[in-house]
Amino acid sequence: MTPPIQTYFLSGGIKLSFTDSGAPPGSSNYTTVILLHGGAFNAYGFQKIPAYDHGLNLRTVLLRRRDYAGSTPYTPSEIAELEQGDIIFWERLSAQLGEFLKMFIERERIPKLFSGKRPSSFSQIDGRKGSRSGGVAILGWSGGCLPIVSFLGATQNRMFSEEQYNFLVEYIGDCILYGEVIYLPLQQGRCLIVLLDPSYHCFGYSLPPDNRNYIPWEDTASSPEEFFHAFSQWVSSYYDHPCYDPVNRRLQTTASINDLDGCRHKSDEISVSSWTHEDIIKGIEERPAKNEISTFLPEVQRCLRVLTDRALFDEKSVRYWFPDVEVTHIGGTRSNWICAWAMIETKKRYLQHRSTSCGSQSQNQAGDADIRSGGRRIRFFDMDGANHFAIRVTETSIQAHWDRAEDLMQLVAEAIQSHGHWLN
């Protein structure tokens, strides 16, 4: 049974709609997962998830982002701010997300994040499951990573009150950018953000001048009517990147942007090919998608780069703003090039930052960057065989995240409980 749609009215007349699966019966230490859908593809894609959350001691809230059906559209002045790269646009969204979280936590009496005794060093992490519970995890999918990056990067946000901040730090235990983004708590008392397959534009990375890869929104051969069909096929295809390392089952960090399978408009394996007409009508919104494309404008990218630096790499900002939040970046090895390159580029920048900050680089046993020093702690995980939409590929089928909702929620639940253990 699909939970009913609810609406919260925030300050300034802003409304945000959502569905809530409710608290697991008899549980007083469940974790609430707030899911932020992607660009163009709305919360409909997560509709099957609530059927599996209670058995995993989770409560799921599918939030309809600003500008999508059921929530307040952007005003003309807000769209102008967005297109001009005005940071106040992102500060406002961050404050509104914070206001929604505080309102939901207070009204629903969400259990606080259980911290336990924080280990004094990483060597003391014992990996016991079940010792972390309660609190809120924020999971963003695809374009849903943008508000989370801006949330962490809005360290000088004039609209985010000290009272609001002090309240939320006691609840936010994880932020998951699922787009794939999923969250994995690391250790007791730590918060975590997971960026799952975000595009490069979420970080404000500038494309190299020699980029030869296909950019669908710059394709003048497609009419407006054809664009969304072509885009859906491109973004949900499975790609075979030449820089894939079959031994370590990941994309090589040394790869350049042109080492990716980025020239094709689509592949023979496409996740949305299994969608019905009803799925397309309910799951894709064209009007707000046009504003999502604006986030690729140079002015916006410069603004997002500032927010990214504050969120991930600026040590003073990290110490001041949600210092216990840790980030995990998860990417599919067969995702489209704009997401694959984001994974590669973020790894490079993180390692360079660590090298500058502490004069050394280290790797964990999975080959991922160590998280002990320099800015915000980050871990990287390559989801082998996954594209931008899929949890897994089998010999007989391609199973997208909305078709494998049980697998997704199991992965999230294991992540919440796996202190010091990474899914690989």
N, C-alpha and C positions, 0 to 999 in steps of 0.2 A: 504494500500500500504506500503510495507516494505521499510524503508529508505535505501538509497544506502550506501555501505561500503566506508568509508573514511580512510585515513592513514596519520598519522603525523610522520615525521622523526625527532627524537630527537638527541641530541649530541651523539657522539660515534657511529653513524650509526644505532641506535636503532629505530625500527619502531613499532608503536602501531596502530592497526586498531580498528575502532568503527563505530557504526551507531548513527545518531543524528536525533531526531524527529523534531528539529527546535523549534524556539520560538513560543509560543502560539500567534495567530494573534491578534494584537492590544494591547498586554500586554507589559508593561515596568517594571513590578515588579515580574516576574515569578521566580520560583526556579528551578535550574538545578539539576537533580538527576543523578549522575554518578554511574552506576551499575557495580559491579565486580562479575563475575560469579564464580562458585565453582571449586573444583578439579574434573577432569574427565568430569564433566558436564559443557559445555561451554555456551556462551551467547545465544545460540539457544533457551534455555528454557525461555528467557525473550522476545521473538520476538513479543508476542501479547500486551505487555505493552504500546508501543507508541500509540496504537489506543485510549487509554483512558487518556493520560496525559494532553492534551491541555485543556480539559474541567475542569481540576482541577488546572489550572494555573501552570502546571509543564512542564518542558522540560527534556526528558530522553536521556541519552547517554549510550549505551551498549558497554562497553569497552572490547576488547579481550585481556586478560592478556598475559604477556610474556610467551612464550613457547607454546602458542596455535595458531591455524591456523589464518594467517593474521598478526600476530605479531612476533617479532624476537624470535627465540628459544634461550634457554640458551646455552652458549658455554660450551665446556668441562671443561674449567677452572672455570666457574661459578657453574657448577654442582659439581665440586670438593669442592668449597667453601661451597656450601650448605651442602653436606654430611659431611664435617669436622666441621660443626657448626661455621663457620667463620661469625661474625656479619657483615662484609663488604658486604656480599651477600644481606642482608636485608636493609642495608643502601643504597646500590645502587638502589634496587627496590623502596625504599621510595623516593629517589631523582628523579628517573624517573617518578614516579607517580606525584610528585610535579611539575616537568617540563611539563608534559602533561597538568596538570590542568592550569598552568599559560599560556601555549600556547593557550589552548582552550578558556580560559576566555578573553584573549587579542584579539584573532582573531574574536571571536563571540560577543565581547562587552557585556559580561554577566553583568546584573545589580548587583551592590554590595548588600551585606547583609544589610537589614534595621534593625537597632538596636533599635531605639527609646530611650527613657530614661530608663536606667536599674534600676529596683527596688532595694532599699537599703537593703531590707530584704525579706525573702521568704513570710512573712505574707502580703506583699504588692502585690503579684502576683494576678492580677485580672482575668486572664483567658480569656480576650477578644480575640476573634478570628479575624484573618485578619491583626493584627498589625505587624506580622512578615512576611517578604517577601524578594524576591531576594536571591542572594548568591548561594552557591553550597552545596548540600548534597551528601555524598559518601555512597553508599549502597553496602555492600558486602554480598554475599550469600555463605554459607558453607566455602569452602577453600578460598573464597574471603575475609574472615575475617582476614586471615594471613597478607596480605599487609597493612591492616588498623591498626592492632595492632602494626605492625612494624613501621608504619608511625608515630604513637603516641609515640612509644618507642624509636625511633631513635633520642634521645635528644642530642646526641654528634656526630651527623652525619656530617662528614667532607665534604660530597658531597652536602649538603643542604646549599645553600648560605644564608646569612642574608637578602639579597635583595629578594630572593625567598620567604623566610619565612614571611617577612614584607608585601609582596604582598598578600600572601594567607590568612593571618589571617583576612583580610578584606572581604574575600569571603566565606570561608568555615564555613557554619552555622550548618551543621549536617554531621555526618558520620554514615552510617547505615550498620551494619554487618548483612546481611540477609541470613540466611542459614539454618536457617532463621535469617535474620537480617533486621531490619527496623529502621529508625531513627525518633525520636520524639524531636523536639525542646522544651526546657523547659520554658524559659522565654526570654524576649527581651534582645538581646545582648549576649545570651548564644549560644554556639554551642553544638551539641549533637552527640554522636556515639551510635548506637544501635547494639548490638551483638545478632543476632537472631539465636539461636540454633547452635552456634559454637561448634566444637569438643574440647575435653580437650587439644588436641595437639596444638591448636592455642595459648594456654597460657603456654605451656611447663610444664604442671603438670605431675608428675611422678605417674605411676600406683602403687597402694599398692601391696606388694608382695603376698597378698592372693587373688588377683583378679582372679575370676573364669569365667569371661565373655568371649564370643567368639570374637576373633580378626581375621577378614577375611583375612588380608594380611599375617597372620602367619599360615594360613591353608594349609598345605602341601598336603592335599588330592585333592585340586583343581589344574588342569593343567592351564597353562597360558591362554589357549583358553577359559577355563571355568570360570576363575576368574572374569572377568568383568560382566558376566551375573549374577554370584552368588553375587558379590558385589552390583550390582544395586538392586537386590531383597532385600538384607540385609539392605542396607542403606535407602531404601524407604518403608520399612515395618512399620506397626503400632504395637506398643508394649504396653503391659499392665503391668506397673510397680507396684509391690506390695506396694511400698512406696507412691503411689498416695493417696492424701487426698481428698476424694469426697466432704467434707464439704467446704473446702477452695479452692478446685479445683486447686491444685498445688502439686508438688512433695515435700515431707517433707525435710526440710533443714538438719535435723538430720540423714538422711538416709546414709548408707554406700554404697560403690560401688557394694556390693553383694546383696543389697536390690532392685536391678533393674532387669528387665526382659531382661537379657543379654546373656543367654546361647543359645537362639534359633538362627538359621541361617536365618530365615525369618518367617513371619507370614502369615495368610490367606488373609490379606488385604495389597496389595502392590501397591504403586502409579504408578510405571513404567509399571505395567501390562497392562495399557491402551495405552502405546506407540506403534506407528506403527513402521514398519521396517525403514521407512524414518526418523522418529524421532530419533531412535537409531543411525543410520548412521550419522545424522547431529548433534545430541546433545551430543554424547559421544566421547571423544578423548583418545585413549589408550596410545599413546606415552608420552604425558606430564603427564598423570596420574601416570606413574612410578616415575617421579621426585617428584610428590606430596606425594607419599608414603614415600619418603626419609625424609620428615619433621617429621616423627615419630621416627627417629633414636635418640638414647640417646644424641649424640653430638648436634644435632639440637635442641632437646628439652631443653637442658641446655641454649642454646643461646636464644631461645624463652622465656624462663622463665625470663631471664635478661631483655628482651624487655618488657615483661608484667609488671614486677615490676616497671620499669621506666614509662610505659604508664599509669598505674592505681594506684600504691601504694606509689611511692616515691614522697613525697611532694615537694621537691626541683625541681625535674624534671617536675612535673605537673605545678608548678608556672612559670617555664621557657619556656615550650614548649606547645603551644596552650592551655593556661590556661583556656580559656572560653569554651573549648570543654567538653561536658558532655556525659556520656555513659549510654545507656540502654541495658541491656542484656535480650533478649527475647528467651524463650525456649519452645518447644512443649512438652506437658505432655505425648505424646505417641511416642516420637522420639526414635531413637536407643540409646543404653546405653552410647556410647561415648559422645553424645551431652547432654543427660540427666545428666550424672555425672559432665560434665563441668559446667552446671547450678548450681547444688548443691554445688560443690566444690568452685566455684567462690563466691557464697553467703556466704559460711562459711568463706572464707579467707577475704572477704570484712568486714564482721561483726567483725572478730577477729582484723582486722586492725583498724577499727573504735574504737573498745573497747580499744585498746592500745593507739590510738592517742588522744582520747577525754575522755576515762574513762567511757563511757556510750554507750548504744545502744538504738535505738528507731525504731519504726515501723510506716509506714504510714497506712492509713485505709485499704489498700489492702493487708497489711501484708508484703510489700516489704521494703527493707532496706532504711532508710532515707539517704539523700544525702548531708547533710549539712557540714560534716567535715571529715578530714582525707583523703589526697591524692585526686585523681580525683573523682568527684561526679558520683555515679553509682545508677541506679534504676534497679529493676528486675521485669519481667513480665512473668508469666506462661501462654502460649497460650493453653488453655484447649482443649483437643481432637485433637491437631495438631501433625503430625509427622514431620520428617525432611523436607518433601516436601510440605505438605498440608497447606492450609489456614484453611480449615474446613472439617469436616466429617458430612455428613447428613445421615439420615436413609436409603437412597437409593443409595448413591454414595460417592465416595472418590474423592475430587476435588483438584488437585495439583495446585501449584501457577501459573503455566503457563496456566492452564485451568481457573483459577479465577483471571486473570490479572486485571480486573476491580475492584474486591474487594481489591486486593493488593494495587493498586494505590489510591483507596479511603482511605485506611488505612494510607498510606504514607501522603496523603494530609491533612487528619485530624490531623495526628501527627505534621505536620509542623505548623499548626495553633493553636494547643491546648496548649497554654502557661499555665504551671502549672497544666494541666490536663493529666492524664495518661489513656491509653486505657486499660480497664479491663472489 
